[in-house]
């Protein structure tokens, strides 16, 4: 995988799929995962007119794993640096969970460079209040058993093969990253920045037990000026894995509204 080096000398690995001359879409993964969490979704998206960039966040996958530096602001700076490195003009962000929190900060910091935002079961900028027993489980989830417990709590339609694959992705994430980034996304703390987001924003909600529809509507959709919600009933926290075809259809509908995708490219030609 190619890499780019951040301003604090961390190498971020990324891959590019789709069309080299297509519209730019950047996929931002969340906590306890790497960029391959989007593989099922990418397999079902028509990427013939899209240039899809999928990085591994610092601490995960094939990227460097420093001992510290896992704040939402640092993750956002990494994504902004990658956008600059690859000259991703008017990029669309597709983000999940903690990745959605990162995408919100990116869209607030560089609004003129963001053409659209898809937030899949996103953590709000304000964070998520969790009870102390859950905090201990999540903060210490640097091994298979607690990660399996968390997936079992968060997902509703995850089959055995997909569970094993997600546990494999979780195994690529360092222990310091798991602990420090958990505290970062749980606490949030930048809800006051959401008014700076100008891009059309789609918030995808499911039957995720940690992120009820009303909570996301109040904490994410309400504060973002041009945001709306789409609900996929049935799956839990990972709809791009639990229901990839349905998730792809919702995402492609949003893309079409932005003028992205093969159909839009054909109508413009």
C-alpha positions as CSV (number, residue, x, y, z in Angstrom):
1,X,0.0,0.0,0.0
2,X,1.2,3.5,-0.7
3,X,1.8,5.8,2.3
4,X,2.0,9.5,3.1
5,X,3.9,11.0,6.0
6,X,2.0,13.4,8.4
7,X,3.5,16.5,9.8
8,X,4.4,14.6,13.0
9,X,6.2,11.9,10.9
10,X,3.6,9.1,11.1
11,X,3.2,7.1,7.9
12,X,-0.5,6.6,6.9
13,X,-1.2,3.7,4.5
14,X,-4.0,4.1,2.0
15,X,-5.4,2.4,-1.1
16,X,-7.2,3.8,-4.1
17,X,-10.0,2.0,-6.0
18,X,-12.3,2.9,-8.9
19,X,-11.5,5.4,-11.6
20,X,-8.3,7.5,-11.6
21,X,-10.2,10.4,-13.1
22,X,-13.4,9.9,-11.1
23,X,-15.0,12.1,-8.5
24,X,-13.1,11.9,-5.2
25,X,-14.6,9.9,-2.3
26,X,-12.6,9.3,0.9
27,X,-13.7,6.6,3.3
28,X,-12.9,7.2,7.0
29,X,-13.1,4.1,9.3
30,X,-13.8,4.1,12.9
31,X,-12.6,2.7,16.2
32,X,-11.2,-0.8,16.5
33,X,-11.1,-1.3,12.7
34,X,-9.1,-0.5,9.6
35,X,-10.0,0.6,6.1
36,X,-11.1,-2.9,5.1
37,X,-14.3,-2.5,7.1
38,X,-15.6,-0.9,3.9
39,X,-14.8,-3.9,1.6
40,X,-18.3,-5.2,1.4
41,X,-19.7,-1.8,0.7
42,X,-17.1,-1.0,-1.9
43,X,-17.9,-4.3,-3.7
44,X,-21.5,-3.2,-4.1
45,X,-20.9,0.5,-5.1
46,X,-20.6,1.4,-8.7
47,X,-17.1,3.0,-8.6
48,X,-16.6,3.4,-12.3
49,X,-16.9,7.2,-12.0
50,X,-15.5,7.4,-8.5
51,X,-11.9,7.7,-7.2
52,X,-12.2,6.0,-3.8
53,X,-9.4,6.6,-1.3
54,X,-9.4,4.3,1.8
55,X,-6.8,5.0,4.4
56,X,-5.9,3.0,7.6
57,X,-6.0,5.5,10.5
58,X,-2.8,5.8,12.6
59,X,-2.6,2.9,15.0
60,X,-4.5,0.6,12.7
61,X,-4.0,-1.7,9.7
62,X,-0.8,-1.0,7.8
63,X,-0.3,2.5,9.1
64,X,2.3,3.4,11.8
65,X,1.3,2.8,15.4
66,X,2.8,5.5,17.7
67,X,2.5,5.1,21.4
68,X,0.2,8.1,21.7
69,X,-1.5,10.9,19.6
70,X,-5.0,9.4,19.1
71,X,-7.2,12.5,19.5
72,X,-10.0,13.4,17.1
73,X,-8.1,16.6,16.2
74,X,-5.0,14.5,15.3
75,X,-7.1,12.1,13.2
76,X,-8.7,15.0,11.5
77,X,-5.4,16.6,10.7
78,X,-4.2,13.3,9.2
79,X,-7.3,13.2,6.9
80,X,-6.8,16.9,5.9
81,X,-3.2,16.1,5.2
82,X,-4.1,13.2,3.0
83,X,-6.6,15.3,1.1
84,X,-3.8,17.8,0.4
85,X,-1.3,15.1,-0.5
86,X,-3.6,13.6,-3.1
87,X,-5.1,16.9,-4.3
88,X,-8.6,15.6,-3.6
89,X,-10.6,18.6,-4.8
90,X,-14.2,18.8,-3.6
91,X,-14.0,15.4,-1.9
92,X,-17.0,13.5,-0.5
93,X,-16.4,11.9,2.9
94,X,-18.0,8.6,3.8
95,X,-17.4,7.8,7.5
96,X,-18.5,5.3,10.1
97,X,-18.7,5.5,13.9
98,X,-15.7,7.3,15.3
99,X,-14.8,8.0,11.7
100,X,-18.0,10.0,11.4
101,X,-16.8,12.1,14.3
102,X,-13.5,12.7,12.5
103,X,-15.3,13.5,9.3
104,X,-17.5,16.1,11.1
105,X,-14.3,17.9,12.3
106,X,-12.7,17.7,8.9
107,X,-15.9,19.1,7.2
108,X,-16.0,21.9,9.8
109,X,-12.3,22.8,9.4
110,X,-12.1,22.8,5.5
111,X,-15.7,23.4,4.4
112,X,-14.8,24.7,1.0
113,X,-13.0,21.5,0.1
114,X,-15.9,19.1,1.1
115,X,-18.6,18.4,-1.4
116,X,-20.7,16.0,0.7
117,X,-20.6,13.9,3.9
118,X,-22.1,10.5,4.6
119,X,-22.1,9.6,8.3
120,X,-22.9,6.0,9.1
121,X,-23.9,5.4,12.7
122,X,-21.7,8.3,13.6
123,X,-20.4,9.2,17.0
124,X,-21.7,12.8,17.6
125,X,-19.2,15.6,18.0
126,X,-20.5,15.9,21.6
127,X,-19.5,12.2,22.3
128,X,-21.5,9.4,23.8
129,X,-22.2,9.0,27.5
130,X,-21.4,5.4,28.5
131,X,-21.7,3.8,32.0
132,X,-18.5,3.0,33.9
133,X,-18.7,-0.7,33.3
134,X,-19.0,-0.2,29.6
135,X,-16.1,2.3,29.7
136,X,-13.8,-0.4,31.2
137,X,-14.8,-2.9,28.6
138,X,-14.2,-0.6,25.7
139,X,-11.0,1.0,26.9
140,X,-9.4,-2.4,27.5
141,X,-10.6,-4.0,24.2
142,X,-7.2,-4.7,22.8
143,X,-7.8,-8.5,22.5
144,X,-10.2,-10.9,20.8
145,X,-12.5,-11.6,23.8
146,X,-13.6,-8.0,24.6
147,X,-13.8,-7.1,21.0
148,X,-16.1,-10.1,20.3
149,X,-18.2,-9.0,23.3
150,X,-18.5,-5.4,21.9
151,X,-19.4,-6.7,18.4
152,X,-22.1,-8.9,20.0
153,X,-23.5,-5.9,21.9
154,X,-23.4,-3.5,18.9
155,X,-24.5,-5.7,16.0
156,X,-27.8,-7.4,15.2
157,X,-27.3,-9.1,11.8
158,X,-23.6,-10.1,11.8
159,X,-23.0,-13.6,10.7
160,X,-20.1,-15.8,11.9
161,X,-17.9,-15.2,8.9
162,X,-18.3,-11.5,9.1
163,X,-17.7,-11.5,12.9
164,X,-14.4,-13.3,12.3
165,X,-13.4,-10.9,9.6
166,X,-14.1,-7.9,11.8
167,X,-12.2,-9.5,14.7
168,X,-9.2,-9.9,12.3
169,X,-9.4,-6.2,11.5
170,X,-9.5,-5.4,15.2
171,X,-6.4,-7.4,15.7
172,X,-4.5,-4.9,13.6
173,X,-5.2,-2.0,16.0
174,X,-2.7,-1.2,18.7
175,X,-3.6,-1.2,22.4
176,X,-2.6,2.4,22.9
177,X,-4.8,3.4,19.9
178,X,-7.8,1.4,21.3
179,X,-7.6,3.0,24.8
180,X,-6.7,6.6,23.9
181,X,-9.0,6.9,20.9
182,X,-11.9,5.4,22.9
183,X,-11.6,8.2,25.5
184,X,-11.4,10.7,22.6
185,X,-14.6,9.7,20.9
186,X,-16.5,9.1,24.1
187,X,-15.8,12.6,25.3
188,X,-16.1,14.4,21.9
189,X,-16.1,18.1,22.9
190,X,-16.3,20.0,19.6
191,X,-20.1,20.3,19.0
192,X,-19.6,24.0,18.8
193,X,-17.8,23.5,15.5
194,X,-20.7,21.9,13.6
195,X,-22.1,25.2,12.5
196,X,-19.1,25.6,10.2
197,X,-20.2,22.5,8.1
198,X,-21.7,23.6,4.8
199,X,-21.7,20.4,2.7
200,X,-24.9,18.4,2.2
201,X,-24.8,15.7,4.9
202,X,-26.5,12.3,5.1
203,X,-26.8,10.7,8.5
204,X,-27.5,7.0,8.2
205,X,-29.1,5.5,11.3
206,X,-30.0,1.8,12.0
207,X,-31.2,-0.1,15.0
208,X,-27.8,0.4,16.6
209,X,-28.4,0.0,20.4
210,X,-25.8,2.6,21.2
211,X,-27.0,5.3,18.7
212,X,-30.9,5.6,18.7
213,X,-32.5,7.6,15.9
214,X,-33.7,10.4,18.2
215,X,-30.2,10.8,19.7
216,X,-28.6,11.1,16.3
217,X,-31.3,13.4,15.0
218,X,-30.7,15.8,18.0
219,X,-26.9,15.5,18.3
220,X,-25.9,15.4,14.6
221,X,-28.7,16.2,12.2
222,X,-30.0,19.2,14.1
223,X,-26.7,21.1,14.5
224,X,-25.6,20.6,10.8
225,X,-27.3,23.1,8.5
226,X,-27.8,20.9,5.4
227,X,-28.2,17.5,7.0
228,X,-30.9,14.8,6.8
229,X,-31.4,11.3,8.1
230,X,-32.0,8.0,6.3
231,X,-32.9,5.0,8.4
232,X,-32.1,1.4,7.6
233,X,-34.2,-0.8,9.9
234,X,-32.7,-4.1,11.1
235,X,-28.9,-4.0,11.3
236,X,-26.9,-2.7,14.2
237,X,-23.7,-0.7,14.3
238,X,-22.0,-2.0,11.1
239,X,-24.7,-1.8,8.4
240,X,-21.9,-1.7,5.7
241,X,-21.1,-5.2,6.8
242,X,-24.5,-6.4,8.1
243,X,-26.5,-5.0,5.2
244,X,-24.0,-3.9,2.5
245,X,-26.3,-4.0,-0.5
246,X,-28.9,-1.8,1.2
247,X,-26.3,0.5,2.6
248,X,-24.8,0.9,-0.8
249,X,-28.2,1.8,-2.3
250,X,-28.7,4.5,0.2
251,X,-25.2,5.9,-0.3
252,X,-25.5,5.8,-4.1
253,X,-28.8,7.7,-3.8
254,X,-27.1,10.4,-1.9
255,X,-24.2,10.4,-4.5
256,X,-26.7,10.8,-7.3
257,X,-28.1,13.9,-5.6
258,X,-24.6,15.3,-5.5
259,X,-24.0,14.5,-9.2
260,X,-21.7,11.7,-8.5
261,X,-21.6,8.2,-9.9
262,X,-21.9,6.5,-13.3
263,X,-25.5,7.6,-14.0
264,X,-24.6,11.2,-13.3
265,X,-21.5,11.0,-15.4
266,X,-23.4,9.7,-18.4
267,X,-26.1,12.3,-18.2
268,X,-23.5,15.1,-18.1
269,X,-21.6,13.7,-21.1
